[in-house]
Amino acid sequence: IEQPTFPKITEMCVKMIRRVNDEEGIKKLVNETFQKLWFTPTLHHDKEAMTRKILNITDVVAACRDTGYDWFEQLLQNLLKSEEDASYKPVKKACTQLVDNLVEHILKYEESLSDSDNKSVNSGRLVACITTLFLFSKIRPQLMVKHAMTMQPYLTTKCSTQNDFMVICNVAKILELVVPLMEHPSETFLATIEEDLMKLIIKYGMTVVQHCVSCLGAVVNKVTQNYKFVWACFNRYYGALSKLKSQHQEDPNSTILTANKPALLRSLFTVGALCRHFDFDQEDFKGNSKVNIKDKVLELLMYFTKHSDEEVQTKAIIGLGFAFIQHPSLMFEQEVKTLYNSILSDKNCSVNLKIQVLKNLQTYLQEEDTRMQQADRDWKKVAKQEDLKEMGDISSGMSSSIMQLYLKQVLEAFFHTQSSVRHFALNVIALTLNQGLIHPVQCVPYLIAMGTDPEPSMRNKADQQLVEIDKKYAGFIHMKAVAGMKMSYQVQQAINTCPQDPVRGFRHDESSNALCSHLYSMIRGNRQHRRAFLISLLNLFDDTAKTEVNMLLYIADNLACFPYQTQEEPLFIMHHIDITLSVSGSNLLQSFKESMVKDKKKERKPSSDEETESDSNSGSESKSEEEASKPRRLRKRVNSDSDSDEENDINAVMKCLPENSAPLIEFANVSQGILLLLMLKQHLKNLCGFSDSKIQKYSPSESAKVYDKAINRKTGVHFHPKQTLDFLRSDMANSKITEEVKRSIVKQYLDFKLLMEHLDPDEEEEDGEVSASTNARNKAITSLLGGGSPKNNAAETEDDESDGEDRGGGTSGVRRR
């Protein structure tokens, strides 16, 4: 306002106006700013200020050409609504001024275009002005009624550039809104519009045809009732289609068809577009004929969806989509259900066809939404006289049934590799949920999965839907959280362009946020829900859950990178890691022992120390023989209750291995989950700087306040489970077992045993003496986790063995149990 010539004004306005739907405070500020800037009446003699205002608005509209104009409509609606009941209406007055001046400017640009050299600049301005007029017409079409005659000649613009097409489309959209509001328009004016539109429909491409048919629909249905004119046009294209169909049936490879392909594509599109805006089964069109036009059109379009040429199939599906807007009941036809569902669910089907089916559903829902809003507005006008019971909402019942038919296939489209398919599927689901056509609970896991999409706009949209659902139905998100995490892994698998690389669970950018961090932040507020969610995730690591290794890696990544806020959260996880490890570890060792071929000696019941030994074992693939033998010697010295010495010797165990290598692979596979938990515990410990005594003293039953302190995160601590990544990259689960691989798995097994037996610190160790057992444990763990994993940085001298013990899955949980 004070520095109107500042060059960055447009950019500043664009950034501000996009916040028009923010929280109340910001919304109010944006509304006030633009009311001052644009929507305050200008003094009549101040032409310069008016021109500046016009240029500023059109610049902002032009700058937002690619991102959409929702903000402008929202702003205008907010401002006009705020003064609805006021006696003085400055915004309305300012809008009238702006519209009148925009029309003047358009006429000026038109003159300058005919005799200027810099046509491109001015035609860009012309498009921006006409687009701005359309945006005004959309919210308050009355403002444009007196200018309709001025706009009509622009339908005859000669089209050579993209801007010319934009002019025609926007003028058609303006006339569509404004002509029905004109009082007694002249016959010649209406006839000219009809003819101009028909010429455009016959001559130009899809976008122009679509807008012109739409405009013709408004003019003919609401004003002129010139049905014969439209019927003639429809018959022209319908006849052409019928003829092409019979030619194709006679000889599918005929050269005539190839030559007529452009005519075929235009006919498919135009027949559909006309059916969208006109109901040709009315007597006004077909007279006394008994033919059912909509069924005939369906049959024709369906015929071409089976064509061998993909372009023809796409146009036929577009035509069908248009026809379904006028006659939604056609979507219940068996052949239509089969067509839509097969295109959506067939993995080998063309991406273009999938996108087109989703676009059809999206357009249908958008039209339904507009129709319902209009019905709602009309209802409000007469609501006082009517009886509420009589307002039967048939249309929403219809769209609800339709969406139930296609819902599963649309949701499954979230797992497509192409982001455009996922984009349209998400749009359809968002519209369906916003209109309340389905029960939201079935969409929750899919929305959680889409919240991990690499594209920010899609993530935000999915997250926004979840927030809305959570507001209305508390507990739904938590109920489906684990299913959602598993689905998000499927989405990531689909997106993963390099199948050799394991799917990871965090963003590969500087933030390294967990992919499911939004989900966690929604659940973490409720302690009970949070704990249940974390335990469910940790249970997937249990050997009985039989979860695939890459999914475990994905979940461990998420658990490592979730946005924890209080100490209680990671401590709770570590506590439960101990419990999970103790059970899984002992089961694993036991099953490995049982698979060995030899005189079965009576095996002692796995003790709780033995349980955690398995954890360590899992990582030892990368260890050298020397490292393996050192702990073994120590072990013989310390452990009095060991099985026979020979069993501890690698060679002896190798001899006992069964012919069938399946148990070995099974062991290597299951041990990955245990190793990941060890790594996760170590990572959380390093990340939050917890001492061992703190971890051991934690009890989940203590009051929440004790551990409510905020976490002090260390920077530069990354979760990198090397062994599991190597295991997945080398595809060990499916590779051939060599002697070398066998030896490394046996080493792993022996290390597991070793670590377990030294896991519980003895009483005297806790006083600070470092016994042989502690040394053995530390060495075993260090080698198991792929060599020197970072020491805990916390300044603690109390117990040296702490670091190792924790890497071995700690014993806090085991001992307490």
Secondary structure in CASP SS format (residue, H / E / C, confidence):
PFRMAT SS
TARGET T0000
AUTHOR 0000-0000-0000
METHOD secondary structure of the structure
MODEL  1
I C 1.00
E C 1.00
Q C 1.00
P C 1.00
T C 1.00
F C 1.00
P C 1.00
K C 1.00
I H 1.00
T H 1.00
E H 1.00
M H 1.00
C H 1.00
V H 1.00
K H 1.00
M H 1.00
I H 1.00
R C 1.00
R C 1.00
V C 1.00
N C 1.00
D C 1.00
E C 1.00
E H 1.00
G H 1.00
I H 1.00
K H 1.00
K H 1.00
L H 1.00
V H 1.00
N H 1.00
E H 1.00
T H 1.00
F H 1.00
Q H 1.00
K H 1.00
L H 1.00
W C 1.00
F C 1.00
T C 1.00
P C 1.00
T C 1.00
L C 1.00
H C 1.00
H C 1.00
D C 1.00
K H 1.00
E H 1.00
A H 1.00
M H 1.00
T H 1.00
R H 1.00
K H 1.00
I H 1.00
L H 1.00
N H 1.00
I H 1.00
T H 1.00
D H 1.00
V H 1.00
V H 1.00
A H 1.00
A H 1.00
C C 1.00
R C 1.00
D C 1.00
T C 1.00
G C 1.00
Y C 1.00
D H 1.00
W H 1.00
F H 1.00
E H 1.00
Q H 1.00
L H 1.00
L H 1.00
Q H 1.00
N H 1.00
L H 1.00
L H 1.00
K H 1.00
S H 1.00
E C 1.00
E C 1.00
D C 1.00
A C 1.00
S C 1.00
Y C 1.00
K C 1.00
P H 1.00
V H 1.00
K H 1.00
K H 1.00
A H 1.00
C H 1.00
T H 1.00
Q H 1.00
L H 1.00
V H 1.00
D H 1.00
N H 1.00
L H 1.00
V H 1.00
E H 1.00
H H 1.00
I H 1.00
L H 1.00
K H 1.00
Y H 1.00
E H 1.00
E H 1.00
S H 1.00
L H 1.00
S H 1.00
D C 1.00
S C 1.00
D C 1.00
N C 1.00
K H 1.00
S H 1.00
V H 1.00
N H 1.00
S H 1.00
G H 1.00
R H 1.00
L H 1.00
V H 1.00
A H 1.00
C H 1.00
I H 1.00
T H 1.00
T H 1.00
L H 1.00
F H 1.00
L H 1.00
F H 1.00
S H 1.00
K H 1.00
I H 1.00
R C 1.00
P H 1.00
Q H 1.00
L H 1.00
M H 1.00
V H 1.00
K H 1.00
H H 1.00
A H 1.00
M H 1.00
T H 1.00
M H 1.00
Q H 1.00
P H 1.00
Y H 1.00
L H 1.00
T H 1.00
T C 1.00
K C 1.00
C C 1.00
S C 1.00
T C 1.00
Q H 1.00
N H 1.00
D H 1.00
F H 1.00
M H 1.00
V H 1.00
I H 1.00
C H 1.00
N H 1.00
V H 1.00
A H 1.00
K H 1.00
I H 1.00
L H 1.00
E H 1.00
L H 1.00
V H 1.00
V H 1.00
P H 1.00
L H 1.00
M C 1.00
E C 1.00
H C 1.00
P C 1.00
S C 1.00
E H 1.00
T H 1.00
F H 1.00
L H 1.00
A H 1.00
T H 1.00
I H 1.00
E H 1.00
E H 1.00
D H 1.00
L H 1.00
M H 1.00
K H 1.00
L H 1.00
I H 1.00
I H 1.00
K H 1.00
Y C 1.00
G C 1.00
M H 1.00
T H 1.00
V H 1.00
V H 1.00
Q H 1.00
H H 1.00
C H 1.00
V H 1.00
S H 1.00
C H 1.00
L H 1.00
G H 1.00
A H 1.00
V H 1.00
V H 1.00
N H 1.00
K H 1.00
V H 1.00
T H 1.00
Q C 1.00
N C 1.00
Y H 1.00
K H 1.00
F H 1.00
V H 1.00
W H 1.00
A H 1.00
C H 1.00
F H 1.00
N H 1.00
R H 1.00
Y H 1.00
Y H 1.00
G H 1.00
A H 1.00
L H 1.00
S H 1.00
K H 1.00
L H 1.00
K H 1.00
S H 1.00
Q H 1.00
H H 1.00
Q H 1.00
E H 1.00
D C 1.00
P C 1.00
N C 1.00
S C 1.00
T H 1.00
I H 1.00
L H 1.00
T H 1.00
A H 1.00
N C 1.00
K H 1.00
P H 1.00
A H 1.00
L H 1.00
L H 1.00
R H 1.00
S H 1.00
L H 1.00
F H 1.00
T H 1.00
V H 1.00
G H 1.00
A H 1.00
L H 1.00
C H 1.00
R H 1.00
H H 1.00
F C 1.00
D C 1.00
F C 1.00
D C 1.00
Q C 1.00
E H 1.00
D H 1.00
F H 1.00
K H 1.00
G C 1.00
N C 1.00
S C 1.00
K C 1.00
V C 1.00
N C 1.00
I H 1.00
K H 1.00
D H 1.00
K H 1.00
V H 1.00
L H 1.00
E H 1.00
L H 1.00
L H 1.00
M H 1.00
Y H 1.00
F H 1.00
T H 1.00
K C 1.00
H C 1.00
S C 1.00
D C 1.00
E H 1.00
E H 1.00
V H 1.00
Q H 1.00
T H 1.00
K H 1.00
A H 1.00
I H 1.00
I H 1.00
G H 1.00
L H 1.00
G H 1.00
F H 1.00
A H 1.00
F H 1.00
I H 1.00
Q H 1.00
H C 1.00
P H 1.00
S H 1.00
L H 1.00
M H 1.00
F H 1.00
E C 1.00
Q H 1.00
E H 1.00
V H 1.00
K H 1.00
T H 1.00
L H 1.00
Y H 1.00
N H 1.00
S H 1.00
I H 1.00
L H 1.00
S H 1.00
D C 1.00
K C 1.00
N C 1.00
C C 1.00
S C 1.00
V H 1.00
N H 1.00
L H 1.00
K H 1.00
I H 1.00
Q H 1.00
V H 1.00
L H 1.00
K H 1.00
N H 1.00
L H 1.00
Q H 1.00
T H 1.00
Y H 1.00
L H 1.00
Q H 1.00
E H 1.00
E H 1.00
D H 1.00
T H 1.00
R H 1.00
M H 1.00
Q H 1.00
Q H 1.00
A H 1.00
D H 1.00
R H 1.00
D H 1.00
W H 1.00
K H 1.00
K H 1.00
V H 1.00
A C 1.00
K C 1.00
Q C 1.00
E C 1.00
D C 1.00
L H 1.00
K H 1.00
E H 1.00
M C 1.00
G C 1.00
D C 1.00
I H 1.00
S H 1.00
S H 1.00
G H 1.00
M H 1.00
S H 1.00
S H 1.00
S H 1.00
I H 1.00
M H 1.00
Q H 1.00
L H 1.00
Y H 1.00
L H 1.00
K H 1.00
Q H 1.00
V H 1.00
L H 1.00
E H 1.00
A H 1.00
F H 1.00
F H 1.00
H C 1.00
T C 1.00
Q C 1.00
S H 1.00
S H 1.00
V H 1.00
R H 1.00
H H 1.00
F H 1.00
A H 1.00
L H 1.00
N H 1.00
V H 1.00
I H 1.00
A H 1.00
L H 1.00
T H 1.00
L H 1.00
N H 1.00
Q C 1.00
G C 1.00
L C 1.00
I C 1.00
H C 1.00
P H 1.00
V H 1.00
Q H 1.00
C H 1.00
V H 1.00
P H 1.00
Y H 1.00
L H 1.00
I H 1.00
A H 1.00
M H 1.00
G C 1.00
T C 1.00
D C 1.00
P C 1.00
E C 1.00
P H 1.00
S H 1.00
M H 1.00
R H 1.00
N H 1.00
K H 1.00
A H 1.00
D H 1.00
Q H 1.00
Q H 1.00
L H 1.00
V H 1.00
E H 1.00
I H 1.00
D H 1.00
K H 1.00
K H 1.00
Y C 1.00
A C 1.00
G C 1.00
F H 1.00
I H 1.00
H H 1.00
M H 1.00
K C 1.00
A H 1.00
V H 1.00
A H 1.00
G H 1.00
M H 1.00
K H 1.00
M H 1.00
S H 1.00
Y H 1.00
Q H 1.00
V H 1.00
Q H 1.00
Q H 1.00
A H 1.00
I H 1.00
N C 1.00
T C 1.00
C C 1.00
P C 1.00
Q C 1.00
D C 1.00
P C 1.00
V C 1.00
R C 1.00
G C 1.00
F E 1.00
R C 1.00
H C 1.00
D C 1.00
E C 1.00
S C 1.00
S C 1.00
N C 1.00
A E 1.00
L C 1.00
C C 1.00
S H 1.00
H H 1.00
L H 1.00
Y H 1.00
S H 1.00
M H 1.00
I H 1.00
R C 1.00
G C 1.00
N C 1.00
R H 1.00
Q H 1.00
H H 1.00
R H 1.00
R H 1.00
A H 1.00
F H 1.00
L H 1.00
I H 1.00
S H 1.00
L H 1.00
L H 1.00
N H 1.00
L C 1.00
F C 1.00
D C 1.00
D H 1.00
T H 1.00
A H 1.00
K C 1.00
T C 1.00
E C 1.00
V H 1.00
N H 1.00
M H 1.00
L H 1.00
L H 1.00
Y H 1.00
I H 1.00
A H 1.00
D H 1.00
N H 1.00
L H 1.00
A H 1.00
C H 1.00
F C 1.00
P C 1.00
Y C 1.00
Q C 1.00
T E 1.00
Q C 1.00
E H 1.00
E H 1.00
P H 1.00
L H 1.00
F H 1.00
I H 1.00
M H 1.00
H H 1.00
H H 1.00
I H 1.00
D H 1.00
I H 1.00
T H 1.00
L H 1.00
S H 1.00
V H 1.00
S H 1.00
G H 1.00
S H 1.00
N H 1.00
L H 1.00
L H 1.00
Q H 1.00
S H 1.00
F H 1.00
K H 1.00
E H 1.00
S H 1.00
M C 1.00
V C 1.00
K C 1.00
D C 1.00
K C 1.00
K C 1.00
K C 1.00
E C 1.00
R C 1.00
K C 1.00
P C 1.00
S C 1.00
S H 1.00
D H 1.00
E H 1.00
E H 1.00
T H 1.00
E H 1.00
S H 1.00
D H 1.00
S H 1.00
N H 1.00
S C 1.00
G C 1.00
S H 1.00
E H 1.00
S H 1.00
K C 1.00
S C 1.00
E H 1.00
E H 1.00
E H 1.00
A H 1.00
S H 1.00
K H 1.00
P H 1.00
R H 1.00
R H 1.00
L H 1.00
R H 1.00
K H 1.00
R H 1.00
V H 1.00
N C 1.00
S C 1.00
D C 1.00
S C 1.00
D C 1.00
S C 1.00
D H 1.00
E H 1.00
E H 1.00
N H 1.00
D C 1.00
I H 1.00
N H 1.00
A H 1.00
V H 1.00
M H 1.00
K H 1.00
C H 1.00
L C 1.00
P C 1.00
E C 1.00
N C 1.00
S C 1.00
A H 1.00
P H 1.00
L H 1.00
I H 1.00
E H 1.00
F H 1.00
A H 1.00
N H 1.00
V H 1.00
S H 1.00
Q H 1.00
G H 1.00
I H 1.00
L H 1.00
L H 1.00
L H 1.00
L H 1.00
M H 1.00
L H 1.00
K H 1.00
Q H 1.00
H H 1.00
L H 1.00
K H 1.00
N H 1.00
L H 1.00
C H 1.00
G C 1.00
F C 1.00
S C 1.00
D H 1.00
S H 1.00
K H 1.00
I H 1.00
Q H 1.00
K H 1.00
Y C 1.00
S C 1.00
P C 1.00
S C 1.00
E C 1.00
S C 1.00
A H 1.00
K H 1.00
V H 1.00
Y H 1.00
D C 1.00
K C 1.00
A E 1.00
I C 1.00
N C 1.00
R C 1.00
K C 1.00
T C 1.00
G C 1.00
V C 1.00
H C 1.00
F C 1.00
H C 1.00
P C 1.00
K H 1.00
Q H 1.00
T H 1.00
L H 1.00
D H 1.00
F H 1.00
L H 1.00
R H 1.00
S C 1.00
D C 1.00
M H 1.00
A H 1.00
N H 1.00
S C 1.00
K C 1.00
I C 1.00
T C 1.00
E H 1.00
E H 1.00
V H 1.00
K H 1.00
R H 1.00
S H 1.00
I H 1.00
V H 1.00
K H 1.00
Q H 1.00
Y H 1.00
L H 1.00
D H 1.00
F H 1.00
K H 1.00
L H 1.00
L H 1.00
M H 1.00
E H 1.00
H C 1.00
L C 1.00
D C 1.00
P C 1.00
D C 1.00
E H 1.00
E H 1.00
E H 1.00
E H 1.00
D C 1.00
G C 1.00
E C 1.00
V C 1.00
S C 1.00
A H 1.00
S H 1.00
T H 1.00
N H 1.00
A H 1.00
R H 1.00
N H 1.00
K H 1.00
A H 1.00
I H 1.00
T H 1.00
S H 1.00
L H 1.00
L C 1.00
G C 1.00
G C 1.00
G C 1.00
S C 1.00
P C 1.00
K C 1.00
N C 1.00
N C 1.00
A C 1.00
A C 1.00
E C 1.00
T C 1.00
E C 1.00
D C 1.00
D C 1.00
E C 1.00
S H 1.00
D H 1.00
G H 1.00
E H 1.00
D H 1.00
R H 1.00
G C 1.00
G C 1.00
G C 1.00
T C 1.00
S H 1.00
G H 1.00
V H 1.00
R H 1.00
R H 1.00
R C 1.00
END
